[in-house]
Amino acid sequence: MNKTKGCLIANFATVPATVHRELRNKCVTLQLLWEEYCERNPGGFYSYNHYCRMYREWLKTTSPSMRQVHKAGEKLFVDYCGPTVGVTDPETGEIRTAQVIVAVLGASSYTWAEATWSQQLEDWVMSHVRCFQWLGGVPELVVPDNLKSATSRACKYDPDVNPTYQQMLEHYNVAVLPARPRKPKDKAKAEVGVQVVERWIMARIRHEIFYSLASLNQRIRELLERLNNKIMQKLGYSRAELFIQLDKPALKPLPEASYSYTLVKKVRVHADYHVEIDKHYYSVPCSLLGQQLEAWISGELVRLFNQGQEVAVHPRKRTYGYSTRNEHMPEAHRQHATWTPERLLEWAGHIGSETHSYVLHILNSRPHPEQSYRFCLGLLNLHKKYSKARLNAACARALETKVWRLSGIKSILEKGLDKQPVQDPKPDLLSTMEHENVRGSEYYH
């Protein structure tokens, strides 16, 4: 080997690793790097073709995941480890297993991990949120594996992304590109990251005992810092150094508004223009009867969409009941919307005590008081035809004989039964009216 050639080879020894690192910067090409190499070595340099050939030869000596050139700030690869970690209940001694999720940035291999109780949707989504906060920014793309919390339907060409997961990513202005089934190269970076975490972190804590998920995650963070600051032999830099140099400047900023976990699901509009979510019923415009809507359910709000357009917003309720807006009602229903149980009971009280007791029973007999408004209005208006005294007497007989239909009250009045003496209420009726599950008139005040 002549002296000039030996000098060239010596000068080129550290170039491929530098080339590989620099190519991760956006807009940097091999042509540009070769030109800069020539400027640094005016006394002798390789031709462009030989420069590229030697870089490709160097690539063959690296691992498969390193050979892929990922642009800075472009991709975040996410997957779960196979092994789990046990967490011991300090009171019972019962051991509960925790899952470990791993995220790896493509350009720097900067690695993040945490333990959660499951791979279910909420754990999966909120792990991403904590990862983005830890990174201090968001990438262009997230590349998850095809687990159910990420994709509703795995497909090589057009996978269906879980809508709740999609909504979270849209909040952060991040696109999603699920790894294709049976295409290991799509997720090589994630698989290597998982392997590193399993060997570097999980293997080290295999004999340690954790009494809470928080203490486990504290230990994972300690080992993550050591892992990310460890020098990688092939590149001569640590993941943390590469992160600061490459990925961190290229990440997009976090949104100003914080993210609140929002479940996205399909709901059907019932015949009463309400949709059911966790046994609470929320109204939508009555023109949408029978339509399938998309519900966004957060801790504070229920938002309902029809073909991407928001059609209703309600405060989130966690108890059985109805949330109904007047503007959603048909015109006929709006006429009753100004009525309340308090107004109906007040009107019934003016007619007589027996009428008040009867109306109170009717209001209590329906799951939702509004369902009985029409009945009560029809009943109270009977005083116009028969007088307040006769209506009150008819209600007394109805209470005694347990007649709970409007047609029954009308029959009593038509047949003059209200004029017959009324016996004292039976003990079983009194016990029924005083049952702890029956709302008294004070409930409506």
C-alpha positions in Angstrom: 0.0 0.0 0.0 1.5 3.4 -0.9 1.8 6.2 1.6 -0.9 8.4 0.0 -3.5 5.6 0.0 -2.7 4.6 3.6 -3.1 8.2 4.6 -6.5 8.4 2.9 -7.7 5.2 4.6 -6.6 6.5 8.0 -8.3 9.8 7.4 -11.5 8.0 6.4 -11.6 5.6 9.3 -14.0 7.7 11.4 -16.0 9.2 8.5 -18.7 6.6 8.0 -20.1 6.9 11.5 -20.1 10.7 11.1 -21.8 10.4 7.7 -24.5 8.1 9.2 -25.2 10.6 12.0 -25.3 13.6 9.6 -27.7 12.0 7.2 -30.3 12.0 9.9 -30.5 15.8 9.6 -33.2 17.0 7.3 -32.0 18.0 3.8 -28.5 16.6 4.3 -27.3 14.4 1.3 -24.3 12.2 0.6 -23.3 14.6 -2.1 -23.1 17.5 0.4 -21.2 15.4 3.0 -18.7 14.3 0.3 -18.1 17.9 -0.7 -17.5 18.9 2.9 -15.1 15.9 3.2 -13.1 17.1 0.2 -12.8 20.6 1.7 -11.5 19.2 4.9 -8.9 17.0 3.1 -7.5 19.2 0.2 -4.3 17.2 0.1 -6.1 13.9 -0.9 -9.6 12.5 -0.9 -11.6 9.7 -2.4 -13.9 10.1 -5.4 -17.6 10.5 -4.8 -18.3 6.9 -6.0 -15.6 5.4 -3.8 -16.8 7.5 -0.8 -20.4 6.2 -1.2 -19.1 2.6 -1.7 -17.0 2.7 1.5 -20.0 4.1 3.4 -22.2 1.2 2.2 -19.5 -1.3 3.2 -19.4 0.2 6.7 -23.2 -0.1 6.9 -23.0 -3.9 6.4 -21.1 -4.1 9.6 -23.9 -2.5 11.6 -27.1 -4.0 13.0 -30.2 -3.9 10.8 -32.0 -1.2 12.8 -28.9 1.1 12.4 -28.8 0.7 8.6 -32.2 2.6 8.3 -31.5 6.3 8.1 -34.2 8.1 10.1 -34.6 11.8 9.7 -34.4 13.9 12.9 -37.7 14.5 14.7 -39.5 12.3 12.1 -40.5 9.0 13.8 -41.2 7.7 17.3 -41.4 3.9 17.4 -43.6 2.4 20.2 -44.1 -1.2 21.4 -44.5 -3.2 24.6 -41.9 -5.5 26.2 -42.8 -9.2 26.3 -41.8 -9.8 30.0 -43.7 -8.1 32.8 -42.6 -6.9 36.2 -44.3 -7.9 39.4 -45.6 -5.3 41.9 -46.3 -6.6 45.4 -49.3 -5.4 47.5 -47.7 -4.3 50.8 -50.8 -5.3 52.8 -51.8 -8.7 51.2 -48.5 -9.7 49.6 -50.4 -10.3 46.3 -48.3 -9.8 43.2 -49.8 -7.9 40.3 -48.0 -7.7 37.0 -47.2 -4.5 35.2 -46.6 -4.0 31.5 -43.6 -2.0 30.2 -44.0 0.2 27.2 -41.0 1.5 25.2 -40.7 4.4 22.8 -37.6 5.0 20.6 -36.8 8.1 18.5 -35.6 7.1 15.0 -32.7 9.4 14.5 -31.0 9.3 17.9 -32.4 6.0 19.4 -33.2 8.1 22.5 -35.3 5.7 24.6 -38.2 6.2 26.9 -40.0 3.5 29.0 -42.6 3.3 31.7 -44.7 0.6 33.5 -48.5 0.6 33.4 -51.1 -1.9 34.7 -52.3 -3.0 31.2 -52.0 -2.6 27.5 -55.6 -1.4 27.4 -56.7 1.7 25.5 -56.5 4.4 28.3 -53.1 3.1 29.5 -51.8 3.0 25.9 -53.0 6.6 25.1 -51.9 8.2 28.3 -48.4 6.6 28.0 -48.0 8.5 24.8 -49.0 11.7 26.5 -46.4 11.2 29.2 -43.8 10.3 26.6 -44.4 13.5 24.7 -44.1 15.5 27.9 -40.9 13.8 28.8 -39.4 14.5 25.3 -40.5 18.1 25.5 -42.0 17.9 22.0 -43.7 15.7 19.4 -42.4 13.9 16.3 -43.9 14.0 12.8 -45.0 10.3 13.0 -45.7 7.6 15.6 -45.1 4.1 14.4 -46.9 1.6 16.7 -47.2 -2.1 16.5 -50.6 -3.6 15.5 -52.0 -4.1 19.0 -55.7 -3.5 19.4 -55.3 -0.3 21.3 -53.6 1.2 18.3 -55.5 -0.3 15.3 -59.1 -1.5 15.1 -58.1 -3.6 12.0 -54.6 -4.5 11.0 -54.0 -4.2 7.2 -50.8 -4.0 5.2 -52.1 -1.2 3.0 -54.8 0.7 5.0 -55.1 -0.2 8.7 -58.0 1.2 10.7 -56.5 3.3 13.6 -58.4 3.2 16.9 -60.5 6.4 17.0 -59.6 7.2 20.6 -55.9 6.9 19.8 -56.4 8.9 16.6 -58.1 11.7 18.4 -55.2 12.0 20.9 -52.6 12.1 18.1 -54.6 14.8 16.3 -54.6 16.9 19.5 -50.7 16.8 19.3 -50.7 17.2 15.5 -48.9 13.9 15.1 -49.6 11.4 12.2 -49.7 7.6 12.8 -48.2 5.0 10.6 -48.8 1.5 12.1 -46.1 -1.1 11.3 -47.3 -3.5 8.6 -48.1 -7.0 9.6 -45.2 -9.4 8.9 -42.9 -6.6 8.0 -40.2 -6.6 10.8 -38.2 -3.9 9.1 -41.0 -1.4 9.8 -40.5 -1.8 13.5 -36.9 -2.8 13.7 -36.0 0.3 15.7 -38.8 -0.5 18.2 -37.8 -4.2 18.5 -34.2 -3.2 19.2 -35.3 -0.6 21.7 -37.5 -3.2 23.5 -34.6 -5.6 23.5 -32.3 -3.0 25.0 -34.8 -2.1 27.7 -35.4 -5.8 28.5 -31.6 -6.4 28.9 -30.5 -3.1 30.3 -33.4 -2.4 32.7 -35.7 -5.3 33.3 -32.8 -7.8 33.7 -31.2 -5.5 36.3 -34.3 -5.2 38.4 -35.3 -8.9 38.2 -34.5 -9.5 41.9 -35.8 -6.2 43.2 -39.2 -5.9 45.0 -41.5 -3.1 44.2 -44.5 -2.2 46.4 -46.1 0.4 44.0 -46.2 1.3 40.4 -44.7 4.7 41.2 -41.6 3.1 42.8 -41.2 0.8 39.8 -41.3 3.8 37.4 -38.9 5.7 39.5 -36.4 2.9 39.2 -37.0 2.6 35.5 -36.3 6.4 35.1 -33.0 6.0 37.0 -31.8 3.2 34.7 -33.1 5.1 31.6 -30.8 8.0 32.3 -27.9 5.6 32.5 -28.9 3.9 29.3 -29.3 7.1 27.3 -26.0 8.4 28.5 -24.1 5.3 27.7 -21.8 5.6 24.7 -22.8 3.5 21.7 -19.8 1.6 20.4 -20.4 1.8 16.6 -21.3 5.6 16.6 -19.1 6.9 19.4 -21.9 9.0 20.9 -24.6 8.4 23.5 -28.3 8.4 22.8 -28.6 11.6 24.9 -25.9 13.4 22.9 -27.6 12.4 19.6 -31.0 13.5 21.0 -29.7 17.0 21.9 -27.9 17.3 18.5 -30.6 15.7 16.2 -34.0 15.0 17.5 -34.7 17.6 20.1 -34.2 20.7 17.8 -36.5 19.0 15.2 -39.4 18.0 17.4 -42.6 20.0 17.1 -43.6 22.0 20.2 -46.3 20.6 22.6 -49.7 22.2 22.2 -50.7 24.9 24.6 -53.8 23.1 25.7 -53.2 20.0 27.8 -54.8 16.7 26.7 -57.6 15.1 28.7 -58.2 11.5 28.0 -61.2 11.2 25.6 -62.9 8.0 24.7 -64.2 8.0 21.1 -67.1 5.6 20.3 -70.1 5.2 18.0 -73.6 5.8 19.5 -77.1 5.5 18.0 -79.8 8.1 18.4 -82.8 6.6 20.1 -86.5 7.3 19.3 -86.5 9.9 22.1 -83.7 11.9 20.4 -81.2 10.9 23.1 -78.0 8.8 23.0 -77.0 6.5 25.9 -73.5 6.8 27.5 -72.8 4.9 30.7 -76.5 4.8 31.5 -77.0 8.5 31.2 -79.0 9.9 28.3 -77.9 13.0 26.3 -80.1 14.8 23.8 -79.2 15.7 20.2 -81.3 17.5 17.6 -84.5 15.5 17.0 -83.8 15.6 13.2 -81.0 13.0 13.9 -83.3 10.2 15.0 -81.8 6.8 14.2 -78.5 8.2 13.0 -75.1 6.8 14.2 -73.0 9.6 15.8 -69.5 9.8 17.1 -69.2 10.5 20.8 -66.1 12.1 22.4 -66.3 11.3 26.1 -63.9 13.1 28.4 -64.0 13.5 32.2 -65.8 16.8 31.9 -67.7 16.8 28.6 -69.7 14.7 26.1 -69.3 16.0 22.6 -71.4 14.4 19.8 -70.5 14.6 16.1 -72.4 13.8 12.9 -70.1 13.2 9.9 -67.4 15.3 11.6 -69.7 18.2 12.6 -70.4 18.9 16.2 -74.1 18.7 16.9 -74.3 18.7 20.7 -72.2 19.3 23.9 -73.2 18.3 27.4 -71.5 18.2 30.8 -70.4 14.6 31.6 -72.8 12.9 34.0 -71.9 9.7 35.8 -75.3 8.9 37.3 -78.5 7.6 35.7 -80.7 10.3 34.2 -81.3 12.6 31.3 -79.5 15.7 30.0 -82.0 17.4 27.6 -81.6 20.8 25.8 -84.8 22.6 24.7 -83.4 23.4 21.3 -83.1 19.6 20.6 -86.8 18.9 21.3 -89.6 18.6 18.7 -92.0 21.6 18.9 -94.6 19.6 20.7 -92.2 18.7 23.4 -91.0 22.3 23.9 -94.4 23.3 25.0 -93.9 21.2 28.1 -90.3 22.1 28.6 -91.2 25.1 30.8 -92.9 22.8 33.3 -91.0 21.5 36.3 -92.1 19.1 39.1 -92.2 22.0 41.5 -94.7 23.9 39.3 -96.9 20.8 38.8 -96.9 20.1 42.5 -97.8 23.7 43.3 -100.7 23.6 40.9 -101.9 20.3 42.3 -101.7 21.7 45.9 -104.0 24.5 44.9 -106.6 21.9 43.8 -106.3 19.8 46.9 -104.0 17.7 49.1 -105.2 14.4 47.5 -104.4 15.8 44.1 -101.0 16.8 45.3 -100.3 13.3 46.7 -101.5 11.7 43.4 -99.3 13.9 41.2 -96.3 13.3 43.5 -96.9 9.5 43.1 -97.0 9.9 39.3 -93.8 11.9 39.2 -92.1 9.3 41.3 -93.4 6.4 39.2 -91.4 7.4 36.1 -87.6 7.0 35.8 -87.4 10.6 34.8 -90.0 13.2 36.0 -90.3 14.8 32.5 -91.7 11.6 31.2 -94.8 12.2 33.4 -95.4 15.8 32.5 -98.0 15.2 29.8 -100.0 12.9 32.1 -99.9 15.4 35.0 -101.0 18.3 32.7 -103.9 16.2 31.4 -104.9 15.3 34.9 -104.8 18.9 36.3 -106.7 20.3 33.4 -109.7 18.1 34.3 -110.7 20.6 37.0 -111.9 22.9 34.3 -114.6 20.4 33.4 -115.4 18.8 36.7 -114.3 21.4 39.4 -111.4 21.3 41.8 -113.4 19.6 44.5 -114.5 16.7 42.3 -111.0 16.3 40.8 -109.5 16.2 44.3 -112.1 13.6 45.4 -111.4 11.5 42.3 -107.6 11.6 43.1 -108.5 10.4 46.6 -110.4 7.4 45.3 -107.6 6.7 42.8 -105.1 6.7 45.6 -107.3 4.3 47.6 -107.9 1.9 44.7 -104.4 2.3 43.1 -105.6 3.6 39.8 -102.5 5.1 38.0 -103.9 5.8 34.6 -105.4 9.0 33.3 -108.3 7.1 31.7 -109.0 5.6 35.2 -109.4 9.1 36.7 -111.7 10.2 33.9 -113.8 7.0 34.4 -114.2 7.9 38.2 -115.4 11.3 37.3 -117.7 10.2 34.4 -119.4 7.6 36.6 -119.6 9.9 39.7 -117.6 7.6 41.8 -115.8 10.6 43.3 -119.0 11.5 45.1 -119.0 8.2 47.1 -117.4 8.2 50.6 -113.7 7.6 50.7 -112.4 5.1 53.1 -109.1 5.5 55.0 -106.1 4.5 53.0 -105.1 0.9 53.6 -101.9 0.3 55.7 -100.1 -1.4 52.7 -100.7 1.8 50.6 -99.3 4.0 53.4 -96.2 1.8 53.6 -95.8 2.0 49.9 -96.0 5.8 49.8 -93.5 6.1 52.7 -90.9 3.7 51.2 -87.4 5.1 51.4 -87.0 4.9 47.6 -90.0 7.1 46.9 -89.1 10.8 46.5 -91.1 13.1 48.7 -92.3 16.5 47.6 -89.3 18.1 49.3 -87.1 16.3 46.7 -88.3 18.8 44.1 -87.6 21.9 46.2 
